[in-house]
């Protein structure tokens, strides 16, 4: 049975995924409001692994449907947490419902990412899984000193993998930014090459507007 401190540690990474707002900044040509149920309001700081707030927005309230979706998400991607949540449900109902809302928020964010940017989704999901495992191992180390050596080895491997996925995420962001820079450079060059033609077109349009104003009684 995990302690209250261990349970609280496990709630921290419930929303450690890349945010829809960060994705929108990286891809401004795509509007952010495509998916009705997906999260859209957060103001997380951009980083190699962008983080959502540690709790879902107040608009996300506990419902049986969201509970089922959140539990299915956890069972699929980090099944070790399922018994922890079951224990939390019997011990602290309010904290359990908060955790469910956070996991539901995470699952919805990832679902929106999968639709808009599958590579970013895969990186964010890998990050969430590793962050959550790191917190799980932390709680186990606090409560199972007899297994400290094994758990420390697992934690070291998990942290190594987490840093690797941070590097992969940074490389992915760099490629996207380089592509955006190339498109911006192309637009700039087209404008520069068409300068005289653009000036003529603008002057012609203004001249036509003047003629129309003169002909208006």
Phi, psi and omega in degrees: 000127184278149178286166178299322178298317180296318179298318180294326177299322184288340180282340186299314186272017185300333182236034180272076176221165178292140188271158177296324178296319179295321177296320179296321178295325180284338182223071189292349180283349181252123181296152186273355188256030186289325188250113190302316186273352185285155180287144186219349195263353191288157179236053182288149177284142179285138178201172178308325171235099183288139186246139172281167171304159183283356176218156180289158176300158181298337179290343177272107180249159182288130171220158177301325180294318178291326176299314181298318180295317181295316180294324177294320178298312180296316181298328180282318191252341176206070187298340178300338181279343184302311178294331177295317179293322178298320178293318180298324181298324180279334184270312188221091185299318181297314179294324177298313180296323176297316179297319179299316179298321179294316179293324177296316178302316179297314181296322179291320178298314180295323178296318177296320177296318181300325179286317187273326189205082185304317178298320178296321177301314182298319178294318181294320179294317176300319178298313180300315181299317182288319177299317181294320178296321179299318178290324177297315179295324177300314180294323179292321177298323180291331185252351184227068183299335180294333180260021188301317184297312179296316182294323177295322177295317178296321180294319179299316178297319180297316180294321176300315179294323179295316177297322178298318180289330173297318178296317178298320179294318178297319179296321179295315178299319180298317179297319179296317181293323177296320178295319177296321178296318179297320178295320178296320178296321178296316179298317179300316182295320178297319178297315181297318181292333183257018188305307185296320179295319179295321178298314180299316181298319181293317179295320178297319180296318179293322179296319178296321178296320178297316180298319179296319178297321181293326184277351181279125182291000000 
